[in-house]
Amino acid sequence: MPDKNGSPERTVIVVGGGPAGLTAAIALAEGGLPTVLAGRGPVPTDNRTTALLAGSVTALETLGVWELCEARTAPLRTMRIVDDTGRLWRAPEARFEAHEIDLDAFGYNIENRDLVAALEQRARTLSNLRLIDDDVVSVMPEADAVAVELKGGEVLRAPLVIGADGRRSLCREAAGIGLDDRKYPQVALTVCLKHSRQHHDTSTEFHTPTGPFTLVPLPGGNRSSLVWVLDPADADELAALDDSALSEEIEHAAHSILGKMTVESSRGLFPLSVATARSFGRDRIALVGEAAHVVPPIGAQGLNLGLRDAATIAELAIEAERDGRDIGGEDVLSAYDKRRRADVGSRTMAIDLLNRALLSDLLPAQGLRGLGLYVLDRVGPLRRAVMREGVAPRASQPRLMRGEML
């Protein structure tokens, strides 16, 4: 840890207490690097869930986190895609089964607050990980360190800072890293709900003219989470309904596939955008999660990308420490940017293309989307290859995602 004068030793500071930041901090501490995690966690009223794909589950198992939250997850064994656009060219229903690629489940859905609670519980057991529940007010790169000032007045210094501080990242701003971003004319309505029919571990995604309407299983068989992508005006109108009226609207949009629905009280509205940092690391600052990239809630990629970020920068920093190199040096940050750029770029592009195809009124775009789903549904080897790449990309799997300790 930094000494009494604030000078850095071989310490890492993680800024941001969300899942990506906590995962990075735990991985670093487990790998032997003294670590400080500074910043407040997500607000407890966040009702969003995350579908943790197979690689992320393996990483959490390796870090000793999975056993603390597994009971609060629901397996995703089947994924259905249903064309509900009502357009002239409609795609056939596509169905994907985890057993086709020798998996028990594609992943597991968990409420974000339960995931954060499990990560925090594991973090508190690590002797070389210090948790500071205070706001970070400034981040200042220096010659051989980065200074992090807390609202309470304490100033920390370390040769490497990991920015896991979200879309409006202080760390990204301090490093002078620009952002390529674009807003979509869409808003995601999120809510958890109960339903009278069992979900049978099946996630169903309806493709609608405004975007996906996605029901994802939650534990117990009769609960699911919903992400409904809408026009902003429609989203505001639906969010203003009382619980009974909103439940009816959701049941109608879902074609009653899960029977009678009853929404839970908490609901959220999130404007959709896509953004990528022009560099994932500079001036001893590495960016992870939404500080580095933002993608729409389509295809369960957002947080899974962030967890791969966290595992990768931890792996590189620990390797540098063991080799006697500067853990925040340019070679480490350059290697981190190179490893993550292709994974983030390819998935951002795929999500963007799918979203644009849904919004497009052009017949060629609709036809290509329909043809793509038809081919995936009918060509077994291609379908299995796409499924494998979706849950565990071969080219960007850090060691933690392969079940290897750092």
N, C-alpha and C positions, 0 to 999 in steps of 0.2 A: 504494500500500500504506500501512498505518498507519505513522506516523513512530515515532521511537525512544521517545517518551513514550506511545505507544499511542493517539494521537488519530486519528479516522477521516478519511480523505480520500474521494474518490469511488470507494470500494472495495465489493465485495460479498463476503461470506463465505458459502460453501455448506457446510452441516454434513451429512456423510454421503457415503460413497464408493461407493454403489451406482449402478446405471445411470441413474436419474433425476437424482441429484446430479451425476454426471459430465457428463451431457448439458447440464444447466443451466450448469455451470461452463464447459464448452467454448463454448457459445453466447454466454455473457456475454463471455468473453475474446475470441472472434472478433469480437464487436461493439464492441470497444474499451474495455470496462470492466475495470480491474484486478481480479482475482478470486483469492480464496484458497479452496481446498477442504480442509477439515479433517475428520478422522475416518477410521476404518479401513473398508476395503471389506468385502464379503461374505466369509464363511468359504469357503475353497477347496473344502471337501467338499460344498457345495451342489450337488445333482445336478439341479436344476430347469432347465427350458428355457423359452424365450419364443417365441411365434409373433408376430414383428414384422409388423404389418399394413402395408399399402401406404404410408400416411401416415408412419409411423415410419421405414420404409426410406428414403423421400424425405428426411426430416430428417437421417438419418445420412449419406446421400449428400452433402447440402448442407454438412454439417460436416466432411467428409473422413474419416469413420469407416468407412463402408460398405466401401470398398476394402480395409480392414484385416481384415475379418471375413467378407466375402461367401463366400470359399471354404469356410468352416466352417458354412454354412447349407444348408438344404434347402427348395426351393420348395413351397408349398402350392397346388397347381393344382386340386384337387378336394376337396370336403368332403362327407362322407356323414353322415347322421343316421339311426340305426337304432333303432327301438323294441324294446327287449329287456326290457320291464317284465313281460311275461307276463300282463297284465291283460285284462279283458274288452274294453275299448275301446283298441285299439292303433292308433298312427299308421302310415301307409305310410312306407316308406323315402324320404327326401328326399336329393337329390343336387344339388350346386351346383358349377358350373364357372366358373373365373375368366375364361375367354374370353368368357363371356356378357356381361361388362361391360367387355370390351376390355382386360383385364389379362392379363399372362403368368402371374401368380400372385396369390392373395389376400394372401400375405405369405410370410415365410421363417422357419423354425424354427431356433433357435440355442440352444446350451447357454449358460446365464447366465454361466458363468465365461469363455467365449470372448468374449461381448459385453463384459464388464467389461474383459478384457485389451485389446481393441481400443480401447475408450474411454480407458483409461489410457495406451495407447501414443500416441494422438492428443493427449491432454492434456499429455503431457511435451514436446511440440514447441512449445507456446505460451509465448512469453516473458513474457506478463503474467498467467499462471496459475501460482500457487504451490500445490504439493501438500504437505500435511502429514499424514504417516501417524502420527497420535497420537489418543488418545481425547479426546473433548470431555467435560468433567466438569460444566460449568455454562454456562448461557446467561442473560444478565441485560440486559433492556431498560433503557436510560437515556434521558435527555431527547432527545438528538439522534443516538443511536447504540445499537448492541447490543454488549455485551461478551461475548466467547466465551473461556472459560478452558480450556486444554488440560491434560491430565494431567501433562505435563512442566513446567508452571508458566507457560508463555507465555500472555499475555492479548492477544487481538486485538479491535479495535473497527471497526465499519463501520456506515454508515447503513442498510444493508439486509442482512439475514441470510435465507438460504433454507434452511428445514428439510427436509432429505431424509433424516432420521434414523429412519425406520421407524415401526412401530406404537406403540412406547413412546417417542415423540418427546420429547426434552428441550426442543426448540424450541416445540412445541405447548404443553407445560406452562408454559414461561416466559412465553408470550404469554397464558396464562390462557384458552385456547380449549378448550371442552368437546367431548366426543365422543359422538355417538349411535351405539351399537353393539348388536349382537345376535349371539349365538352360535348356530350350527346344530348339530343332533345328528349331525354328520358329520365325518369325518377324510379327508383326501386322502393316499393312498399314491402316492409318486412314485418312478419307477425308469426307467432307460434299458435297452434290451434289443436283442438281435440276433434276427433271424428268417430262416427259410429261403426265404420268398417275397419278391419285390420289393414295395415299397409303392406304386410308381408315382406318387409325389408326391401321395398321397391321404391325407387325415386322416379317420379314422373315429371317430365318437362314438356309442357305444351308450348309450341312455337306460335305466337300470336302476331298480329300486324304491328304491335307496339314493342314487342320483345318477348323474352321467355316468361312463362308462368310456371314456377318450379316448386314442387312439393317434395320434401326430403324427410325420410323417417326420423323420428326421435324415439327414445326408449319407451317400452310399454306396449307397442303395437297400435295404440289408438291416439298417438300424438305425432304431429309433423311440423316442420318449419316451412314457411312459404316465402319465396322471393318473387314478387310480381312486378315486372318492368312495364311502366306505363307512360303515357303522355303526362307532362307535369300537371296540367289542369285536371285530368282524370284522377291522378294520384292524390291531389289535394282534396278533391271531392270525396273520394273513397275514404281517405284518412279521417275526414270530418264526420263520417257516419258513426252511429252508436254501434255497440258490439253486435247486437242482433242483426241490424241491417247489413253490416259488413260481412258477417258470417254467411248471410244469404247470397250476397254478391260473390263471395269466394266459392261457395258451393256450386253456384250456377256456372262460374268460369271453369271450375274443375269437372263439369259435367257429372257431378255427384259420384265420381268414381270411388270416393271414400265415404259416401253416405252423408248423413247430417253433420254439419261442421259448426264448431263453437270457438270463436277466437278468444285468446287470452288477452288480458287488459293492455299489456305493453305492445306498442307498435312503433315503427320507425320509418322515416322517409329519407332517402339518400340519393341526391343527384348523381347521375352517372357521368363518368369521364374516363379518359385513358391518359396516362402520363408516364414518361420515362426520363430519368435523370441522364444528362449527357455524359456523365461519368459516375461510376459507382464508388469511386474512392479518390481522394485528393487531400494533400496537406495533413496527413495522419488521421484522416476521418474516412471511415468506410460506412456506406449507407446500406441498410437492410429494410425489407418490408416496404411499406408505403412511403417511406422517405426516398426510396430508390425507384419505385414503380407503382402505378395504380392501374388496375384493370377492372372492368365491370364484373358483377357477380354472376358470371356465365361460365359453366364448365368447371366450377370448383377449383380455380387455379390461384386466386389471390393469395391467401395465407399459405398455401402449400409452396408457392414461389418464395414467400418470405422466410419460411422455415429452411428452405434450401440455401437462401442467402446466409442465414445465421450459421448453419452447419459449415458452409464453405469458408466464411471469414474466420470462424473459430479454428478450423483445420489448418488454414494457412498461417495464422498467428502462432499456433502451437508448434507447427513445423519450424517456423522462423526462430522461435525461442529455443528449441532443442538444437538447432544448428548454430546458435550463437549470433544470429542476425537480428537486425532492428525489426521489432514486431510491427512497427508502424511505417516501415520504410517504403520507398516508392516501388521496390520490386514486389512487395507483398500486395500493395494496393493495385498495381498493374495486373498481377496474376488474378486477383479477385475480380476485377472488372472483366478480364478476358473470359474467365470461367462462367460468369453469370450472364454475360451479354447475349449469347446465342439462345440460352434457355428462355430468358425474359422476352427477348425480341420475337422468337418464333411463337410463343404462346400469346403474346399481346397481338401479334398479327392475325393469328387464327381466330381469336375472340372478336377482334375488330371486324374481320371479314364476315363472320357469322352474323354479327349484330347488324352490319350494313345490309346483308342479304335479306334479313327479316324486315328491315325498314323500307327496302327498295320496292317501288311499284313497277320496276322494269321486268318484263317477262323473262329476258335472258338470265337475270340474276336469280329469279325465282326458280327457273328451270335448272340452273346449275346446282342450287341448294337441294332441290328435290332429287336430282340425279345422284348427287354425292351421297345422300342418305340411302337411296336405293342400292347403290353399289356396296356401301358398307353393310347393309342388311343382308345382301345376297352372296357376297364374296367372302367366304369364311377366313382364309388366310389374311386378307387385308383387314377385315374386322378385328381379328385377334391382334394383329400388329398395331393397329390404332389404339386398341384398348390397353395393350402393354405400355405403349409410349405415353398414354394419357395418365396412367397411375404411377409409373416409375420410369421416367426418361433415362435411357441408358447413358447418353452423352453428358449428363449434368448431375450425376448422382454423387454427392460427397460421401465420405466414408460412413458417417452416421446413418445415412439412408440405406447403406448396405449392411448395417448392423455391426459396424466396427467401431470400437472405442478410439478416441483421438489420443 
